């Protein structure tokens, strides 16, 4: 594909085809733009920096220029070993796969916040060491998400019912979000497909429009 905005090095044919289909569907549903270098802020987030080998392979602005949100296509490297003994002498095949993450500039200052799906372990630990941020009037959100913040009052004020309702709509099992003041990144580990990526783009566009 001409002027393809993604790094396709070490991708297999199926992965390239999925990226092409996804790109075409995004262009059909949204106004798509390409970022300047200064607009790529993913390196300041811990959920990106803590993953060894993760690198940015492409970025698309969503509903550019009216919305302050975009999708980051994050590339991960893997390898398979075949043959040999004891891990030696075999053939090593290296390949890359993409995940799509979402980013938005927010209108309120949240402080530092981590949001992810709550697990049974979280519920047990909370009994002995209660640090989780809870919302007294929102049982559905509390039951599904684990939230920690460096400033609970600031985070509570910023995480309005409208914000929480959008998160509940998404409801991915592998969902994680990190917020640094007025910027949010959403991570999922779903493979890149047109349906999943469009859903994520719709989600982050809603987040970016909140007042």
C-alpha positions as CSV (number, residue, x, y, z in Angstrom):
1,X,0.0,0.0,0.0
2,X,1.4,3.4,-1.0
3,X,2.1,5.9,1.8
4,X,1.4,3.3,4.5
5,X,2.0,4.9,7.9
6,X,3.2,1.8,9.8
7,X,6.6,0.1,10.2
8,X,6.1,-3.4,8.6
9,X,9.6,-4.8,9.2
10,X,9.4,-8.4,10.4
11,X,5.6,-8.6,10.1
12,X,4.1,-11.7,8.4
13,X,1.6,-11.3,5.5
14,X,-1.4,-11.8,7.7
15,X,-0.3,-9.0,10.1
16,X,0.3,-6.6,7.2
17,X,-3.1,-7.4,5.8
18,X,-4.8,-6.8,9.1
19,X,-3.1,-3.4,9.4
20,X,-4.1,-2.5,5.9
21,X,-7.7,-3.5,6.5
22,X,-7.7,-1.6,9.8
23,X,-6.2,1.6,8.2
24,X,-8.9,1.6,5.5
25,X,-11.7,1.1,8.0
26,X,-10.4,3.9,10.2
27,X,-10.2,6.3,7.1
28,X,-13.7,5.3,6.2
29,X,-15.1,6.2,9.7
30,X,-13.0,9.0,10.9
31,X,-11.0,12.0,9.8
32,X,-7.4,10.6,10.1
33,X,-4.2,12.7,10.4
34,X,-0.5,11.9,10.9
35,X,1.2,13.4,13.9
36,X,4.2,15.6,14.3
37,X,7.1,14.2,16.3
38,X,6.1,16.5,19.2
39,X,2.6,14.9,19.4
40,X,3.9,11.4,20.3
41,X,3.9,11.4,24.1
42,X,3.8,7.6,24.8
43,X,7.3,7.4,26.2
44,X,6.3,9.3,29.3
45,X,3.9,6.5,30.5
46,X,5.1,3.7,32.7
47,X,2.8,1.1,31.2
48,X,4.8,1.6,28.0
49,X,8.3,2.0,29.4
50,X,8.0,-1.1,31.6
51,X,7.5,-3.4,28.7
52,X,10.8,-4.7,27.3
53,X,11.1,-4.4,23.6
54,X,8.0,-2.3,23.0
55,X,8.3,0.4,20.3
56,X,6.1,2.7,18.5
57,X,5.4,1.6,14.9
58,X,2.8,4.1,13.8
59,X,0.4,6.8,15.1
60,X,-2.9,8.0,13.7
61,X,-4.8,11.2,14.8
62,X,-8.5,10.5,15.2
63,X,-11.0,13.2,14.0
64,X,-8.1,15.5,13.4
65,X,-7.9,18.4,14.1
66,X,-11.1,18.8,16.2
67,X,-10.3,16.0,18.7
68,X,-7.2,15.7,20.8
69,X,-6.8,12.0,20.6
70,X,-4.9,9.4,18.6
71,X,-4.1,5.7,18.3
72,X,-0.6,4.4,18.9
73,X,0.3,1.2,17.1
74,X,2.8,-0.5,19.4
75,X,5.1,-3.2,18.1
76,X,6.3,-6.2,20.1
77,X,9.1,-8.6,19.0
78,X,8.9,-12.4,19.6
79,X,11.0,-15.3,18.6
80,X,10.5,-19.1,18.1
81,X,13.3,-21.7,18.4
82,X,13.1,-24.9,16.3
83,X,15.5,-27.9,16.4
84,X,18.8,-28.1,18.3
85,X,19.3,-29.4,21.8
86,X,19.2,-27.5,25.0
87,X,18.4,-24.3,23.2
88,X,21.5,-24.5,21.1
89,X,22.0,-25.2,17.4
90,X,18.4,-24.7,16.4
91,X,16.9,-22.2,14.0
92,X,15.6,-19.0,15.6
93,X,12.7,-17.1,13.9
94,X,12.0,-13.6,14.9
95,X,8.8,-11.8,14.2
96,X,6.8,-8.8,15.2
97,X,3.2,-8.2,16.2
98,X,1.2,-5.1,16.8
99,X,-1.2,-3.9,19.5
100,X,-3.2,-0.7,19.3
101,X,-3.3,1.7,22.2
102,X,-5.3,4.9,22.6
103,X,-4.2,8.4,23.8
104,X,-6.1,11.5,24.6
105,X,-5.5,15.0,26.1
106,X,-8.0,15.6,28.9
107,X,-9.7,18.8,30.0
108,X,-9.3,18.1,33.8
109,X,-6.2,17.4,35.9
110,X,-6.4,13.9,37.3
111,X,-3.0,13.8,39.0
112,X,-1.4,10.3,38.6
113,X,-3.9,7.5,38.2
114,X,-3.8,3.8,37.3
115,X,-7.0,2.1,36.2
116,X,-7.4,-1.6,35.3
117,X,-9.9,-4.4,35.6
118,X,-10.2,-5.6,39.2
119,X,-9.2,-9.2,40.0
120,X,-10.0,-11.5,42.9
121,X,-6.5,-10.9,44.3
122,X,-7.2,-7.2,44.4
123,X,-10.3,-7.8,46.4
124,X,-8.5,-10.0,48.9
125,X,-5.6,-7.5,49.3
126,X,-7.9,-4.6,49.8
127,X,-9.2,-6.2,53.0
128,X,-5.8,-6.0,54.6
129,X,-4.3,-3.0,52.8
130,X,-7.1,-0.6,51.6
131,X,-5.5,1.7,49.0
132,X,-8.1,1.5,46.2
133,X,-10.0,4.6,45.2
134,X,-13.8,3.9,45.5
135,X,-16.9,5.8,44.3
136,X,-19.7,5.5,46.9
137,X,-22.5,6.1,44.3
138,X,-21.1,3.8,41.5
139,X,-21.2,0.1,42.5
140,X,-20.9,-1.1,38.9
141,X,-17.7,0.8,38.3
142,X,-16.3,-0.3,41.7
143,X,-17.0,-3.9,41.0
144,X,-15.2,-3.9,37.7
145,X,-12.3,-1.5,38.0
146,X,-9.3,-1.2,40.3
147,X,-8.1,2.4,40.7
148,X,-5.1,3.9,42.6
149,X,-4.1,7.5,42.6
150,X,-1.5,9.8,44.1
151,X,-4.2,12.4,45.0
152,X,-7.5,10.7,45.8
153,X,-9.5,14.0,46.0
154,X,-8.2,15.3,42.7
155,X,-8.8,12.0,41.0
156,X,-12.3,11.7,42.4
157,X,-13.2,15.2,41.2
158,X,-11.9,14.5,37.7
159,X,-13.3,11.0,37.3
160,X,-16.9,12.1,36.8
161,X,-19.9,9.8,36.3
162,X,-19.6,10.5,32.6
163,X,-16.0,9.5,32.5
164,X,-16.7,6.3,34.5
165,X,-19.6,5.4,32.3
166,X,-17.5,5.5,29.2
167,X,-14.9,3.1,30.9
168,X,-17.7,0.7,31.8
169,X,-18.9,0.7,28.2
170,X,-15.4,-0.5,27.1
171,X,-15.1,-3.4,29.5
172,X,-12.1,-5.2,28.0
173,X,-10.7,-7.9,30.3
174,X,-7.2,-6.8,29.4
175,X,-7.9,-3.1,29.8
176,X,-5.4,-0.8,31.6
177,X,-5.2,3.0,31.7
178,X,-2.6,5.3,33.0
179,X,-3.3,9.0,33.5
180,X,-0.6,11.7,34.0
181,X,-2.3,14.9,34.9
182,X,-4.2,15.8,31.7
183,X,-3.1,12.9,29.5
184,X,-4.4,9.3,29.3
185,X,-3.2,6.2,27.6
186,X,-5.4,3.1,27.2
187,X,-3.7,-0.3,26.7
188,X,-5.3,-3.5,25.5
189,X,-3.5,-6.6,24.3
190,X,-6.1,-7.5,21.6
191,X,-4.7,-8.2,18.2
192,X,-5.1,-5.4,15.6
193,X,-8.4,-5.9,13.7
194,X,-10.7,-3.3,12.1
195,X,-13.6,-3.9,14.5
196,X,-11.4,-3.7,17.7
197,X,-9.5,-0.7,16.5
198,X,-12.7,1.2,15.5
199,X,-14.2,0.5,18.9
200,X,-11.1,1.8,20.6
201,X,-11.1,4.9,18.4
202,X,-14.7,5.6,19.2
203,X,-14.0,5.1,22.9
204,X,-11.0,7.5,23.0
205,X,-12.8,10.1,21.0
206,X,-15.6,10.1,23.6
207,X,-13.1,10.5,26.4
208,X,-11.4,13.4,24.6
209,X,-14.8,15.2,24.2
210,X,-15.6,15.2,28.0
211,X,-15.7,18.6,29.6
